[in-house]
Amino acid sequence: MVKSMADRVWHSLLFELGLLFISVPIMAAYLSISLWQAFWLDIGFVVFYLVFNYCYTYLYEKFFYASRG
């Protein structure tokens, strides 16, 4: 099953939202900062992993599903 571009974007966004939901409170507690500050600190990670996740799923499907078809 090869995903469409919309499916890949949707998957990447949901992954990042889940990661934000889990990581922001942990970062805030560990660094002793507010949730708002931790949220903005985490945005840098989100931007990087959003692009990484999209590219990873695209390449995974290109190399592993193409060989099965």
Secondary structure, DSSP 4 states (H G I P E B T S, - for coil): -PPPHHHHHHHHHHHHHHHHHHHHHHHHHHHT--HHHHHHHHHHHHHHHHHHHHHHHHHHIIIIITTT-
